[in-house]
Structure formats: C-alpha cells, structure tokens
Amino acid sequence: MAGIKRNHDGERSSSSPFMPMFEQFRNELDEHHDRRERIIKASRDITALSKKIIFALQRVRHLSSPIPSSVISETSKHQITITTLFTSLTTDLQGLNSWRYQRQISPGIQEYIEAVSFSHYLQHQTLMTYPEAASSVPGGIQPTEDDYVLGLFDLVGELMRFAITAMATSGTLPGSSTLESSNSEMDIDKDSSTPQRNILTDLRALRTHFEALDTTSSTTANSTLGRDVEKKMEVMKTCVEKVENSVYGMIIRGRERPKGWMPDLASGEGREPVESY
C-alpha cells in the first residue's frame, strides 16, 4: 500500500509545490492550441472567400477597364467577410505570434493576395507591388515577401484561365491590339518599333522574373518560398505554355477563316473546350 505524503509537521500534504508551475504550462499550451485552431479556421475561410472573388472576376472579359457593377456587388460582400476575419485575428498575430503562426495564416494570405492582384491587373494591366499588396490586407496583418511571391505564382494560373476563356469566347487575346484588329496578321507583320503589350507578353515577363529567383540560398531554403517554389514553378510554366499554344492555334486558324468570322454561340457549333488547370 502506498504511503501518504506528509509535510514536516506530520500533516497530510494535499498538493505538490510543482503543481502551480505545471498548471501554468497547461494553461499556456491550451491557449496556444486554441489560438492555432482559430487561425487555421479563419485562414481556410479566407481562402474559400478569396476563391469566390476570383471566380466572380473571371466573368470580366476586357483589360484596363472598370470592373462591372454586377461583379463588384458580388465581390464586395465577400470582401466584407474577409475583412472581419482578418480583424478577428489581429490580437492573435501580434509580436512574435505573427511568426509563430505564419504557416497557419499564410495560405489564406496567399489566396487573398492572388484575388486582389487579379482584380488590380484586370483594371490596370499592371502587377500589384508588395507595398500595395501589404496595405490591402485588412486588420493590420503584415504579409511576408514569401506570401506575396507565392500569391503571384498562383495569379499566373488565373491569368491563364482568363486569357484562354477570352480567346475561346471572342477569338481575341486580351490586351492585344494586333490580334484584336485582325487574326490573319502576326506581330512580325507589324512595325516592330511599336511594342504590343498583351496578356501573353505579361505572362512571359512574369515567367522570366520567376525563373530568375534564387531560392537555393541558406536563408530561403527552409522558408515558405523555398518549400513551395519548385512545385509552383512547374505549374507556372505549364500555364504560360498553355496560353502560348492557344495563341499559336488562334493565329493559324485565323489565316484559314474569313475576316470577321465568329463562332455560332447560339447553336454551339464552333465552340472549343476551355482549358483549365
């Protein structure tokens, strides 16, 4: 039979002097796990809402023009909810906790940056800078440079989907004055002193800059960018190649069709499947 623990006066001791210390440890761990779960849940909700914003923006068909009011009315309600979610995490991501839980909030931030940079590109046909992307994140939460770059990697996929959808429905490449004026004329037939900026040239420029990234150094190898860049790099290259192949096909088919030909969307003839990723 186990003996009864007593103090120096012979009285029965009801607790250990170490118990308060371990109870404090328990409370800190419980608080950590609760905070971590809150951040993970909010990040997933932000990711889902950001995807809904992107899906709505995919209905836009022209670059360098205001977003239609019907799309704005749909995306604004999602934006309000995202702002509420980010604001609810402000106290949980202060000080060292912003780095401690960076892996938990990063997916939501990346998806949100993808959504706002896609909207910015549709309106201005320019890339959103890091300060602009950082200031767009609500709640005073500061995204890292890795979040920004990985969000732009994902943006390439949405630009690919936007370009191929526009070509399949209208027969033109968004942002291209050459191809929009005549499908039977290639860039080589035009004056090379006047460069033509379209979504394909922008995608090629992004690919060039992404391929120039050095993610092999010791400072980035174990970062979020270093862990995810290899997979995202392959997806990015595939997306750009899909747009290139679609443009090549559109130019070749344009030479074989009468000027002004358009697919018969009412009957369904002439439609081609829209590639996705």
C-alpha positions in Angstrom: 0.0 0.0 0.0 1.4 3.4 -1.0 2.3 5.7 1.8 0.6 9.0 2.5 2.6 12.1 1.7 3.0 14.4 4.7 4.7 17.7 5.4 7.4 18.4 8.0 4.8 18.8 10.8 3.4 15.4 10.1 0.3 16.8 8.5 -1.1 15.3 5.2 0.1 17.3 2.2 -2.7 17.8 -0.4 -0.6 19.2 -3.3 2.9 19.4 -4.7 4.9 22.6 -4.8 5.4 22.0 -8.5 1.7 21.8 -9.3 1.2 25.6 -9.8 4.1 25.7 -12.3 2.7 22.8 -14.4 -0.8 24.2 -14.3 0.7 27.4 -15.8 2.3 25.3 -18.5 -1.0 23.5 -19.2 -2.8 26.8 -19.5 -0.2 28.2 -21.9 -0.4 25.1 -24.1 -4.2 25.2 -24.1 -4.1 28.8 -25.1 -1.6 28.0 -27.8 -3.7 25.2 -29.3 -6.9 27.3 -29.2 -5.2 30.2 -30.9 -3.7 27.9 -33.5 -7.1 26.4 -34.3 -8.7 29.8 -34.6 -6.1 30.9 -37.1 -6.3 27.8 -39.2 -10.1 28.0 -39.4 -10.0 31.7 -40.3 -7.3 31.0 -42.9 -9.5 28.4 -44.5 -12.5 30.7 -44.6 -10.4 33.5 -46.1 -9.1 31.1 -48.8 -12.6 30.0 -49.7 -14.0 33.5 -49.9 -11.0 34.7 -51.9 -11.7 31.9 -54.4 -15.2 33.1 -54.7 -13.9 36.6 -55.5 -11.6 35.1 -58.2 -14.5 33.1 -59.7 -16.6 36.3 -60.0 -13.7 38.3 -61.5 -13.3 35.6 -64.2 -16.6 36.9 -65.7 -14.7 40.0 -66.8 -13.8 40.0 -70.5 -11.7 43.2 -71.0 -8.5 44.5 -69.6 -7.7 48.1 -68.5 -11.4 48.8 -67.8 -13.5 49.2 -64.7 -14.9 46.1 -63.1 -18.7 45.7 -64.0 -21.1 46.7 -61.2 -22.6 43.2 -61.1 -19.2 41.7 -60.3 -18.4 44.4 -57.7 -21.7 43.8 -55.9 -20.9 40.1 -55.6 -17.2 40.5 -54.6 -17.9 43.3 -52.1 -19.9 41.1 -49.7 -17.1 38.5 -49.7 -14.6 41.3 -49.1 -16.5 42.5 -46.0 -16.5 39.0 -44.6 -12.7 38.7 -45.3 -12.1 42.0 -43.5 -14.0 40.7 -40.5 -12.0 37.5 -40.4 -8.6 39.3 -40.7 -9.6 41.8 -38.0 -10.6 39.0 -35.6 -7.0 37.7 -35.8 -5.3 41.0 -35.1 -4.7 40.2 -31.4 -3.7 36.6 -32.1 -1.0 37.7 -34.6 0.8 40.4 -32.6 4.5 40.4 -31.9 6.3 37.0 -32.0 3.0 35.3 -32.7 3.0 36.7 -36.2 6.0 34.5 -37.0 4.9 31.6 -34.7 1.7 31.1 -36.6 2.9 32.3 -40.0 2.5 28.8 -41.6 -1.1 28.7 -40.4 -2.2 32.0 -41.8 0.0 32.0 -44.9 -2.4 30.0 -47.2 -5.2 32.5 -46.6 -2.9 35.5 -47.2 -1.6 34.0 -50.4 -5.1 33.4 -51.8 -6.2 36.9 -50.8 -3.2 38.4 -52.5 -4.0 36.4 -55.6 -7.5 37.7 -55.6 -6.7 41.4 -55.1 -3.7 41.3 -57.6 -6.0 39.7 -60.2 -8.6 42.5 -59.7 -5.8 45.1 -59.9 -4.4 43.5 -63.2 -7.9 43.4 -64.8 -8.3 47.2 -64.1 -4.8 48.5 -64.8 -3.0 45.6 -66.6 -0.1 46.1 -64.2 1.3 44.0 -61.4 0.4 44.9 -57.8 3.6 45.8 -55.9 4.5 44.3 -52.5 3.7 47.6 -50.6 0.3 47.8 -52.3 -0.5 44.1 -51.6 0.6 44.5 -47.9 -1.6 47.6 -47.4 -4.6 45.7 -48.9 -4.5 43.1 -46.2 -7.1 44.1 -43.5 -6.6 44.1 -39.8 -3.1 45.4 -39.7 -1.7 41.9 -40.5 1.6 42.2 -42.4 2.1 39.6 -45.1 5.7 38.4 -45.7 7.6 38.7 -49.0 7.1 34.9 -49.4 3.3 35.3 -49.2 3.5 38.0 -51.9 5.6 36.0 -54.3 3.7 32.7 -53.8 0.4 34.6 -54.4 1.8 35.9 -57.7 2.7 32.4 -58.7 -0.9 31.4 -58.2 -2.0 34.6 -60.1 -0.4 33.1 -63.3 -3.0 30.3 -63.3 -5.9 32.8 -63.1 -4.4 34.9 -65.9 -4.1 31.7 -68.0 -7.7 30.8 -67.4 -8.8 34.4 -68.2 -6.8 34.5 -71.4 -8.0 31.2 -72.7 -11.6 31.9 -71.8 -11.5 35.2 -73.6 -9.9 33.7 -76.7 -12.4 30.8 -76.8 -15.5 33.2 -76.5 -14.3 36.2 -78.5 -11.5 35.0 -80.7 -9.1 37.7 -79.4 -6.3 37.8 -77.0 -6.9 40.3 -74.1 -4.9 43.4 -74.3 -3.6 42.7 -77.9 -4.4 45.4 -80.4 -2.7 43.4 -83.1 -4.7 40.2 -82.7 -7.9 42.1 -81.9 -7.7 44.0 -85.2 -7.1 41.0 -87.4 -6.5 37.4 -86.6 -4.7 37.0 -90.0 -1.8 39.3 -89.1 1.1 38.2 -86.9 3.3 40.5 -84.8 6.0 40.1 -87.4 3.8 41.8 -90.0 3.6 45.0 -87.9 6.1 47.7 -87.2 8.5 46.3 -84.5 9.3 49.7 -83.2 5.8 49.8 -81.5 5.7 47.0 -78.9 2.4 45.3 -78.3 1.5 44.6 -74.7 -1.0 41.8 -74.2 -1.6 39.2 -71.5 0.8 36.8 -73.2 3.7 39.2 -73.1 2.9 39.9 -69.4 2.9 36.2 -68.6 6.2 35.7 -70.4 7.7 38.6 -68.4 6.5 37.1 -65.2 7.9 33.7 -66.2 11.3 35.3 -66.9 11.4 37.0 -63.5 10.2 33.9 -61.6 12.9 31.8 -63.2 15.5 34.3 -62.1 14.6 33.8 -58.4 17.4 32.4 -56.3 15.7 30.1 -53.8 18.7 27.8 -53.1 20.5 30.0 -50.5 20.5 29.0 -46.9 18.2 31.9 -45.9 15.4 30.8 -48.3 15.8 27.0 -48.5 13.8 26.4 -45.3 11.3 29.3 -45.8 7.8 29.0 -47.1 9.0 30.1 -50.5 11.8 27.6 -50.5 9.5 24.7 -49.7 6.8 25.5 -52.3 8.6 27.2 -55.1 9.6 24.0 -57.0 6.0 22.8 -57.4 4.6 26.2 -58.2 7.4 26.9 -60.7 6.3 23.9 -62.8 2.7 24.8 -62.6 3.5 28.4 -63.6 5.5 27.3 -66.7 2.7 24.9 -67.8 0.1 27.7 -67.5 2.2 30.1 -69.7 2.8 27.3 -72.3 -1.0 26.7 -72.5 -1.6 30.3 -73.4 1.2 30.3 -75.9 -0.2 27.1 -77.6 -3.7 28.7 -77.6 -2.4 31.9 -79.3 -0.5 29.9 -81.9 -3.6 27.9 -82.7 -5.7 31.0 -82.9 -3.3 32.7 -85.3 -3.1 29.7 -87.6 -6.9 29.2 -87.6 -7.3 32.9 -88.2 -5.5 32.6 -91.5 -7.9 29.8 -92.6 -11.1 31.7 -91.8 -12.8 34.6 -93.5 -12.2 38.0 -91.9 -14.7 38.8 -89.2 -15.7 35.1 -88.6 -17.1 34.4 -85.2 -18.3 31.1 -83.7 -22.0 30.5 -83.6 -22.6 30.6 -79.9 -26.3 30.1 -80.2 -26.1 26.7 -81.9 -23.0 25.6 -80.1 -21.0 25.0 -83.3 -17.5 26.3 -83.3 -17.1 26.1 -79.6 -14.0 24.7 -78.2 -13.3 23.5 -74.7 -11.8 26.0 -72.3 -8.6 24.7 -70.7 -8.3 24.7 -67.0 -5.5 23.8 -64.6 
